[in-house]
């Protein structure tokens, strides 16, 4: 039984993911929407194309503005859609 509790404790100490993205919307209270673009190569044909994902970010003090490049950190679920927390602004718009 001690082995199971030890493994459960180590799972909670995992490093949180950090992402950088461009703010595309700040219309909601304490929330910003960021877009993350990544270029990938098609495995068979070799053509490069861009995939983009949008994430809702918890911005407690409203520091993010549209066009800013910000860093976010993964966190516990804060609402139905929010799983990321604002860390800092990398580049202001």
N, CA, C and O atoms as a Tinker XYZ file with bonds, in Angstrom:
   372  protein
     1  N      0.810000   -1.192000    0.000000    73     2
     2  CA     0.000000    0.000000    0.000000    64     1     3
     3  C      0.852000    1.255000    0.000000    63     2     4     5
     4  O      0.436000    2.277000   -0.545000    81     3
     5  N      2.024000    1.204000    0.592000    73     3     6
     6  CA     2.870000    2.395000    0.592000    64     5     7
     7  C      3.377000    2.706000   -0.808000    63     6     8     9
     8  O      3.628000    3.868000   -1.126000    81     7
     9  N      3.532000    1.688000   -1.648000    73     7    10
    10  CA     3.976000    1.929000   -3.013000    64     9    11
    11  C      2.946000    2.740000   -3.787000    63    10    12    13
    12  O      3.315000    3.617000   -4.567000    81    11
    13  N      1.675000    2.465000   -3.587000    73    11    14
    14  CA     0.628000    3.191000   -4.307000    64    13    15
    15  C      0.580000    4.650000   -3.888000    63    14    16    17
    16  O      0.426000    5.524000   -4.742000    81    15
    17  N      0.707000    4.937000   -2.615000    73    15    18
    18  CA     0.654000    6.328000   -2.174000    64    17    19
    19  C      1.870000    7.099000   -2.662000    63    18    20    21
    20  O      1.766000    8.288000   -2.961000    81    19
    21  N      3.011000    6.448000   -2.747000    73    19    22
    22  CA     4.216000    7.124000   -3.225000    64    21    23
    23  C      4.068000    7.503000   -4.693000    63    22    24    25
    24  O      4.481000    8.592000   -5.091000    81    23
    25  N      3.487000    6.624000   -5.504000    73    23    26
    26  CA     3.313000    6.947000   -6.916000    64    25    27
    27  C      2.272000    8.042000   -7.108000    63    26    28    29
    28  O      2.410000    8.862000   -8.015000    81    27
    29  N      1.237000    8.073000   -6.279000    73    27    30
    30  CA     0.231000    9.123000   -6.394000    64    29    31
    31  C      0.815000   10.488000   -6.059000    63    30    32    33
    32  O      0.436000   11.484000   -6.676000    81    31
    33  N      1.717000   10.555000   -5.109000    73    31    34
    34  CA     2.316000   11.828000   -4.745000    64    33    35
    35  C      3.241000   12.338000   -5.835000    63    34    36    37
    36  O      3.304000   13.547000   -6.059000    81    35
    37  N      3.955000   11.466000   -6.515000    73    35    38
    38  CA     4.865000   11.920000   -7.555000    64    37    39
    39  C      4.111000   12.429000   -8.770000    63    38    40    41
    40  O      4.618000   13.298000   -9.480000    81    39
    41  N      2.921000   11.918000   -9.031000    73    39    42
    42  CA     2.146000   12.398000  -10.172000    64    41    43
    43  C      1.745000   13.858000   -9.997000    63    42    44    45
    44  O      1.697000   14.599000  -10.979000    81    43
    45  N      1.460000   14.286000   -8.785000    73    43    46
    46  CA     1.038000   15.652000   -8.531000    64    45    47
    47  C      2.167000   16.665000   -8.656000    63    46    48    49
    48  O      1.903000   17.863000   -8.755000    81    47
    49  N      3.408000   16.217000   -8.656000    73    47    50
    50  CA     4.548000   17.119000   -8.708000    64    49    51
    51  C      5.087000   17.307000  -10.123000    63    50    52    53
    52  O      6.192000   17.823000  -10.292000    81    51
    53  N      4.349000   16.908000  -11.119000    73    51    54
    54  CA     4.814000   17.021000  -12.496000    64    53    55
    55  C      4.924000   18.487000  -12.897000    63    54    56    57
    56  O      4.157000   19.329000  -12.429000    81    55
    57  N      5.884000   18.781000  -13.766000    73    55    58
    58  CA     6.074000   20.154000  -14.243000    64    57    59
    59  C      4.901000   20.563000  -15.127000    63    58    60    61
    60  O      4.381000   19.760000  -15.901000    81    59
    61  N      4.497000   21.814000  -15.000000    73    59    62
    62  CA     3.382000   22.319000  -15.794000    64    61    63
    63  C      3.886000   22.826000  -17.133000    63    62    64    65
    64  O      4.981000   23.380000  -17.233000    81    63
    65  N      3.068000   22.626000  -18.163000    73    63    66
    66  CA     3.442000   23.074000  -19.500000    64    65    67
    67  C      3.345000   24.594000  -19.604000    63    66    68    69
    68  O      2.474000   25.213000  -18.992000    81    67
    69  N      4.240000   25.183000  -20.380000    73    67    70
    70  CA     4.222000   26.611000  -20.669000    64    69    71
    71  C      4.097000   26.780000  -22.174000    63    70    72    73
    72  O      4.752000   26.071000  -22.937000    81    71
    73  N      3.258000   27.714000  -22.603000    73    71    74
    74  CA     3.072000   28.003000  -24.018000    64    73    75
    75  C      3.159000   29.497000  -24.253000    63    74    76    77
    76  O      2.923000   30.295000  -23.347000    81    75
    77  N      3.504000   29.872000  -25.491000    73    75    78
    78  CA     3.486000   31.269000  -25.904000    64    77    79
    79  C      2.488000   31.406000  -27.035000    63    78    80    81
    80  O      2.427000   30.567000  -27.934000    81    79
    81  N      1.705000   32.474000  -26.981000    73    79    82
    82  CA     0.707000   32.680000  -28.016000    64    81    83
    83  C      0.360000   34.145000  -28.162000    63    82    84    85
    84  O      0.745000   34.977000  -27.340000    81    83
    85  N     -0.378000   34.452000  -29.227000    73    83    86
    86  CA    -0.800000   35.815000  -29.528000    64    85    87
    87  C     -2.230000   35.991000  -29.050000    63    86    88    89
    88  O     -3.089000   35.152000  -29.322000    81    87
    89  N     -2.488000   37.081000  -28.336000    73    87    90
    90  CA    -3.828000   37.365000  -27.830000    64    89    91
    91  C     -4.703000   37.810000  -28.996000    63    90    92    93
    92  O     -4.358000   38.752000  -29.711000    81    91
    93  N     -5.836000   37.133000  -29.189000    73    91    94
    94  CA    -6.756000   37.483000  -30.271000    64    93    95
    95  C     -8.050000   38.090000  -29.756000    63    94    96    97
    96  O     -8.796000   38.692000  -30.529000    81    95
    97  N     -8.337000   37.943000  -28.448000    73    95    98
    98  CA    -9.569000   38.500000  -27.901000    64    97    99
    99  C     -9.417000   38.721000  -26.405000    63    98   100   101
   100  O     -8.804000   37.920000  -25.700000    81    99
   101  N     -9.997000   39.838000  -25.929000    73    99   102
   102  CA   -10.045000   40.112000  -24.488000    64   101   103
   103  C    -11.438000   40.589000  -24.103000    63   102   104   105
   104  O    -11.587000   41.368000  -23.162000    81   103
   105  N    -12.445000   40.136000  -24.810000    73   103   106
   106  CA   -13.802000   40.626000  -24.608000    64   105   107
   107  C    -14.500000   40.111000  -23.368000    63   106   108   109
   108  O    -15.514000   40.679000  -22.962000    81   107
   109  N    -13.999000   39.062000  -22.756000    73   107   110
   110  CA   -14.643000   38.481000  -21.577000    64   109   111
   111  C    -13.963000   38.979000  -20.307000    63   110   112   113
   112  O    -12.788000   39.346000  -20.332000    81   111
   113  N    -14.682000   38.992000  -19.220000    73   111   114
   114  CA   -14.124000   39.445000  -17.946000    64   113   115
   115  C    -13.097000   38.436000  -17.438000    63   114   116   117
   116  O    -13.394000   37.246000  -17.331000    81   115
   117  N    -11.899000   38.904000  -17.127000    73   115   118
   118  CA   -10.804000   38.097000  -16.572000    64   117   119
   119  C    -10.395000   36.936000  -17.474000    63   118   120   121
   120  O     -9.848000   35.942000  -16.996000    81   119
   121  N    -10.657000   37.056000  -18.772000    73   119   122
   122  CA   -10.325000   35.987000  -19.711000    64   121   123
   123  C     -9.770000   36.583000  -20.995000    63   122   124   125
   124  O    -10.276000   37.586000  -21.499000    81   123
   125  N     -8.726000   35.956000  -21.516000    73   123   126
   126  CA    -8.182000   36.313000  -22.818000    64   125   127
   127  C     -8.143000   35.043000  -23.660000    63   126   128   129
   128  O     -8.014000   33.940000  -23.129000    81   127
   129  N     -8.255000   35.203000  -24.964000    73   127   130
   130  CA    -8.150000   34.067000  -25.880000    64   129   131
   131  C     -6.843000   34.222000  -26.640000    63   130   132   133
   132  O     -6.590000   35.264000  -27.244000    81   131
   133  N     -6.011000   33.180000  -26.610000    73   131   134
   134  CA    -4.755000   33.220000  -27.350000    64   133   135
   135  C     -4.793000   32.195000  -28.475000    63   134   136   137
   136  O     -5.488000   31.182000  -28.405000    81   135
   137  N     -4.022000   32.496000  -29.513000    73   135   138
   138  CA    -3.906000   31.582000  -30.648000    64   137   139
   139  C     -2.454000   31.148000  -30.749000    63   138   140   141
   140  O     -1.537000   31.968000  -30.686000    81   139
   141  N     -2.262000   29.841000  -30.906000    73   139   142
   142  CA    -0.929000   29.274000  -31.042000    64   141   143
   143  C     -0.843000   28.614000  -32.408000    63   142   144   145
   144  O     -1.604000   27.698000  -32.717000    81   143
   145  N      0.094000   29.089000  -33.223000    73   143   146
   146  CA     0.290000   28.545000  -34.564000    64   145   147
   147  C      1.525000   27.653000  -34.565000    63   146   148   149
   148  O      2.544000   27.987000  -33.961000    81   147
   149  N      1.424000   26.518000  -35.247000    73   147   150
   150  CA     2.586000   25.657000  -35.404000    64   149   151
   151  C      2.615000   25.127000  -36.825000    63   150   152   153
   152  O      1.598000   24.713000  -37.380000    81   151
   153  N      3.821000   25.152000  -37.403000    73   151   154
   154  CA     3.997000   24.667000  -38.770000    64   153   155
   155  C      4.447000   23.218000  -38.715000    63   154   156   157
   156  O      5.408000   22.873000  -38.027000    81   155
   157  N      3.733000   22.374000  -39.457000    73   155   158
   158  CA     4.106000   20.965000  -39.508000    64   157   159
   159  C      4.219000   20.536000  -40.963000    63   158   160   161
   160  O      3.693000   21.188000  -41.865000    81   159
   161  N      4.899000   19.452000  -41.165000    73   159   162
   162  CA     5.091000   18.914000  -42.501000    64   161   163
   163  C      4.215000   17.679000  -42.664000    63   162   164   165
   164  O      4.163000   16.823000  -41.781000    81   163
   165  N      3.530000   17.595000  -43.795000    73   163   166
   166  CA     2.687000   16.435000  -44.065000    64   165   167
   167  C      3.580000   15.196000  -44.149000    63   166   168   169
   168  O      4.603000   15.219000  -44.833000    81   167
   169  N      3.206000   14.121000  -43.466000    73   167   170
   170  CA     4.098000   12.958000  -43.422000    64   169   171
   171  C      4.329000   12.292000  -44.776000    63   170   172   173
   172  O      5.409000   11.756000  -45.021000    81   171
   173  N      3.343000   12.318000  -45.645000    73   171   174
   174  CA     3.486000   11.628000  -46.930000    64   173   175
   175  C      3.948000   12.561000  -48.044000    63   174   176   177
   176  O      4.843000   12.210000  -48.813000    81   175
   177  N      3.347000   13.746000  -48.138000    73   175   178
   178  CA     3.592000   14.619000  -49.283000    64   177   179
   179  C      4.645000   15.691000  -49.020000    63   178   180   181
   180  O      5.147000   16.299000  -49.965000    81   179
   181  N      4.985000   15.931000  -47.775000    73   179   182
   182  CA     6.073000   16.851000  -47.476000    64   181   183
   183  C      5.711000   18.321000  -47.473000    63   182   184   185
   184  O      6.565000   19.158000  -47.182000    81   183
   185  N      4.472000   18.659000  -47.789000    73   183   186
   186  CA     4.071000   20.067000  -47.808000    64   185   187
   187  C      3.956000   20.589000  -46.372000    63   186   188   189
   188  O      3.457000   19.896000  -45.485000    81   187
   189  N      4.427000   21.819000  -46.162000    73   187   190
   190  CA     4.304000   22.463000  -44.857000    64   189   191
   191  C      2.992000   23.218000  -44.783000    63   190   192   193
   192  O      2.586000   23.864000  -45.749000    81   191
   193  N      2.328000   23.137000  -43.640000    73   191   194
   194  CA     1.108000   23.905000  -43.428000    64   193   195
   195  C      1.012000   24.294000  -41.961000    63   194   196   197
   196  O      1.698000   23.733000  -41.107000    81   195
   197  N      0.149000   25.265000  -41.686000    73   195   198
   198  CA     0.036000   25.826000  -40.345000    64   197   199
   199  C     -1.218000   25.314000  -39.660000    63   198   200   201
   200  O     -2.312000   25.379000  -40.221000    81   199
   201  N     -1.056000   24.804000  -38.445000    73   199   202
   202  CA    -2.180000   24.432000  -37.602000    64   201   203
   203  C     -2.277000   25.454000  -36.487000    63   202   204   205
   204  O     -1.258000   25.846000  -35.917000    81   203
   205  N     -3.484000   25.892000  -36.169000    73   203   206
   206  CA    -3.641000   26.850000  -35.082000    64   205   207
   207  C     -4.662000   26.341000  -34.083000    63   206   208   209
   208  O     -5.678000   25.749000  -34.446000    81   207
   209  N     -4.368000   26.585000  -32.821000    73   207   210
   210  CA    -5.265000   26.234000  -31.728000    64   209   211
   211  C     -5.541000   27.487000  -30.919000    63   210   212   213
   212  O     -4.675000   28.352000  -30.782000    81   211
   213  N     -6.758000   27.583000  -30.380000    73   211   214
   214  CA    -7.112000   28.706000  -29.517000    64   213   215
   215  C     -7.378000   28.176000  -28.115000    63   214   216   217
   216  O     -8.014000   27.137000  -27.934000    81   215
   217  N     -6.879000   28.912000  -27.130000    73   215   218
   218  CA    -7.054000   28.549000  -25.735000    64   217   219
   219  C     -7.567000   29.746000  -24.958000    63   218   220   221
   220  O     -7.163000   30.880000  -25.214000    81   219
   221  N     -8.461000   29.493000  -24.006000    73   219   222
   222  CA    -8.922000   30.546000  -23.104000    64   221   223
   223  C     -7.992000   30.575000  -21.897000    63   222   224   225
   224  O     -7.666000   29.542000  -21.311000    81   223
   225  N     -7.575000   31.787000  -21.542000    73   223   226
   226  CA    -6.568000   31.993000  -20.506000    64   225   227
   227  C     -7.157000   32.844000  -19.394000    63   226   228   229
   228  O     -7.826000   33.842000  -19.660000    81   227
   229  N     -6.911000   32.454000  -18.147000    73   227   230
   230  CA    -7.357000   33.253000  -17.002000    64   229   231
   231  C     -6.389000   34.414000  -16.809000    63   230   232   233
   232  O     -5.202000   34.208000  -16.555000    81   231
   233  N     -6.910000   35.645000  -16.933000    73   231   234
   234  CA    -6.120000   36.871000  -16.794000    64   233   235
   235  C     -6.762000   37.702000  -15.688000    63   234   236   237
   236  O     -7.606000   38.557000  -15.954000    81   235
   237  N     -6.361000   37.449000  -14.459000    73   235   238
   238  CA    -7.004000   38.038000  -13.278000    64   237   239
   239  C     -7.028000   39.562000  -13.307000    63   238   240   241
   240  O     -8.046000   40.166000  -12.967000    81   239
   241  N     -5.922000   40.196000  -13.710000    73   239   242
   242  CA    -5.809000   41.650000  -13.627000    64   241   243
   243  C     -5.986000   42.347000  -14.971000    63   242   244   245
   244  O     -5.831000   43.566000  -15.039000    81   243
   245  N     -6.301000   41.633000  -16.030000    73   243   246
   246  CA    -6.550000   42.239000  -17.336000    64   245   247
   247  C     -5.317000   42.858000  -17.965000    63   246   248   249
   248  O     -5.420000   43.905000  -18.605000    81   247
   249  N     -4.153000   42.244000  -17.804000    73   247   250
   250  CA    -2.904000   42.796000  -18.333000    64   249   251
   251  C     -2.696000   42.484000  -19.811000    63   250   252   253
   252  O     -1.925000   43.176000  -20.476000    81   251
   253  N     -3.352000   41.476000  -20.335000    73   251   254
   254  CA    -3.176000   41.087000  -21.735000    64   253   255
   255  C     -4.041000   41.960000  -22.635000    63   254   256   257
   256  O     -5.187000   42.263000  -22.303000    81   255
   257  N     -3.482000   42.365000  -23.784000    73   255   258
   258  CA    -4.202000   43.165000  -24.766000    64   257   259
   259  C     -4.088000   42.482000  -26.123000    63   258   260   261
   260  O     -3.157000   41.713000  -26.362000    81   259
   261  N     -5.032000   42.765000  -27.007000    73   259   262
   262  CA    -5.053000   42.132000  -28.325000    64   261   263
   263  C     -3.751000   42.449000  -29.060000    63   262   264   265
   264  O     -3.328000   43.603000  -29.130000    81   263
   265  N     -3.125000   41.407000  -29.605000    73   263   266
   266  CA    -1.879000   41.555000  -30.341000    64   265   267
   267  C     -0.639000   41.261000  -29.515000    63   266   268   269
   268  O      0.438000   41.077000  -30.082000    81   267
   269  N     -0.756000   41.211000  -28.198000    73   267   270
   270  CA     0.388000   40.900000  -27.337000    64   269   271
   271  C      0.788000   39.439000  -27.490000    63   270   272   273
   272  O     -0.053000   38.576000  -27.738000    81   271
   273  N      2.076000   39.173000  -27.339000    73   271   274
   274  CA     2.566000   37.803000  -27.236000    64   273   275
   275  C      2.752000   37.539000  -25.747000    63   274   276   277
   276  O      3.507000   38.242000  -25.074000    81   275
   277  N      2.060000   36.518000  -25.234000    73   275   278
   278  CA     2.096000   36.245000  -23.799000    64   277   279
   279  C      2.519000   34.810000  -23.532000    63   278   280   281
   280  O      2.440000   33.948000  -24.407000    81   279
   281  N      2.968000   34.572000  -22.310000    73   279   282
   282  CA     3.306000   33.224000  -21.861000    64   281   283
   283  C      2.228000   32.774000  -20.887000    63   282   284   285
   284  O      1.810000   33.532000  -20.011000    81   283
   285  N      1.780000   31.524000  -21.052000    73   283   286
   286  CA     0.738000   30.972000  -20.191000    64   285   287
   287  C      1.227000   29.654000  -19.600000    63   286   288   289
   288  O      2.141000   29.016000  -20.121000    81   287
   289  N      0.591000   29.267000  -18.496000    73   287   290
   290  CA     0.962000   28.047000  -17.790000    64   289   291
   291  C     -0.275000   27.187000  -17.604000    63   290   292   293
   292  O     -1.358000   27.693000  -17.310000    81   291
   293  N     -0.110000   25.899000  -17.776000    73   291   294
   294  CA    -1.206000   24.964000  -17.565000    64   293   295
   295  C     -1.562000   24.926000  -16.081000    63   294   296   297
   296  O     -0.682000   24.984000  -15.222000    81   295
   297  N     -2.862000   24.827000  -15.785000    73   295   298
   298  CA    -3.319000   24.816000  -14.403000    64   297   299
   299  C     -4.540000   23.919000  -14.282000    63   298   300   301
   300  O     -4.979000   23.308000  -15.256000    81   299
   301  N     -5.077000   23.849000  -13.084000    73   299   302
   302  CA    -6.287000   23.064000  -12.870000    64   301   303
   303  C     -7.439000   23.712000  -13.636000    63   302   304   305
   304  O     -7.346000   24.891000  -13.976000    81   303
   305  N     -8.513000   22.991000  -13.916000    73   303   306
   306  CA    -9.657000   23.602000  -14.598000    64   305   307
   307  C    -10.243000   24.744000  -13.767000    63   306   308   309
   308  O    -10.631000   24.555000  -12.614000    81   307
   309  N    -10.301000   25.931000  -14.374000    73   307   310
   310  CA   -10.842000   27.104000  -13.698000    64   309   311
   311  C    -12.291000   27.347000  -14.078000    63   310   312   313
   312  O    -13.025000   28.003000  -13.340000    81   311
   313  N    -12.706000   26.827000  -15.219000    73   311   314
   314  CA   -14.099000   26.907000  -15.660000    64   313   315
   315  C    -14.296000   25.807000  -16.697000    63   314   316   317
   316  O    -13.462000   24.910000  -16.825000    81   315
   317  N    -15.386000   25.875000  -17.426000    73   315   318
   318  CA   -15.665000   24.850000  -18.433000    64   317   319
   319  C    -14.565000   24.787000  -19.491000    63   318   320   321
   320  O    -14.185000   23.699000  -19.924000    81   319
   321  N    -14.053000   25.942000  -19.907000    73   319   322
   322  CA   -13.079000   25.988000  -21.000000    64   321   323
   323  C    -11.676000   26.422000  -20.579000    63   322   324   325
   324  O    -10.721000   26.166000  -21.312000    81   323
   325  N    -11.523000   27.059000  -19.442000    73   323   326
   326  CA   -10.226000   27.635000  -19.066000    64   325   327
   327  C     -9.364000   26.616000  -18.333000    63   326   328   329
   328  O     -9.739000   26.099000  -17.281000    81   327
   329  N     -8.175000   26.336000  -18.926000    73   327   330
   330  CA    -7.203000   25.428000  -18.322000    64   329   331
   331  C     -5.815000   26.059000  -18.269000    63   330   332   333
   332  O     -4.843000   25.380000  -17.939000    81   331
   333  N     -5.711000   27.340000  -18.587000    73   331   334
   334  CA    -4.427000   28.024000  -18.678000    64   333   335
   335  C     -4.473000   29.310000  -17.870000    63   334   336   337
   336  O     -5.529000   29.929000  -17.742000    81   335
   337  N     -3.328000   29.716000  -17.322000    73   335   338
   338  CA    -3.219000   30.924000  -16.507000    64   337   339
   339  C     -2.150000   31.838000  -17.102000    63   338   340   341
   340  O     -1.080000   31.378000  -17.500000    81   339
   341  N     -2.451000   33.138000  -17.158000    73   339   342
   342  CA    -1.522000   34.153000  -17.660000    64   341   343
   343  C     -0.302000   34.231000  -16.749000    63   342   344   345
   344  O     -0.439000   34.256000  -15.526000    81   343
   345  N      0.906000   34.270000  -17.349000    73   343   346
   346  CA     2.139000   34.394000  -16.583000    64   345   347
   347  C      2.766000   35.768000  -16.797000    63   346   348   349
   348  O      2.948000   36.516000  -15.837000    81   347
   349  N      3.103000   36.115000  -18.057000    73   347   350
   350  CA     3.731000   37.404000  -18.332000    64   349   351
   351  C      3.574000   37.756000  -19.805000    63   350   352   353
   352  O      3.276000   36.903000  -20.641000    81   351
   353  N      3.783000   39.041000  -20.100000    73   351   354
   354  CA     3.765000   39.519000  -21.476000    64   353   355
   355  C      5.185000   39.448000  -22.017000    63   354   356   357
   356  O      6.115000   39.984000  -21.415000    81   355
   357  N      5.343000   38.786000  -23.151000    73   355   358
   358  CA     6.649000   38.661000  -23.785000    64   357   359
   359  C      6.915000   39.876000  -24.669000    63   358   360   361
   360  O      7.989000   40.477000  -24.615000    81   359
   361  N      5.910000   40.232000  -25.493000    73   359   362
   362  CA     6.055000   41.350000  -26.433000    64   361   363
   363  C      4.721000   42.078000  -26.513000    63   362   364   365
   364  O      3.698000   41.474000  -26.835000    81   363
   365  N      4.731000   43.365000  -26.222000    73   363   366
   366  CA     3.503000   44.153000  -26.285000    64   365   367
   367  C      3.184000   44.511000  -27.731000    63   366   368   369
   368  O      4.080000   44.650000  -28.564000    81   367
   369  N      1.887000   44.659000  -28.016000    73   367   370
   370  CA     1.457000   44.980000  -29.384000    64   369   371
   371  C      1.795000   46.411000  -29.746000    63   370   372
   372  O      1.506000   46.851000  -30.858000    81   371
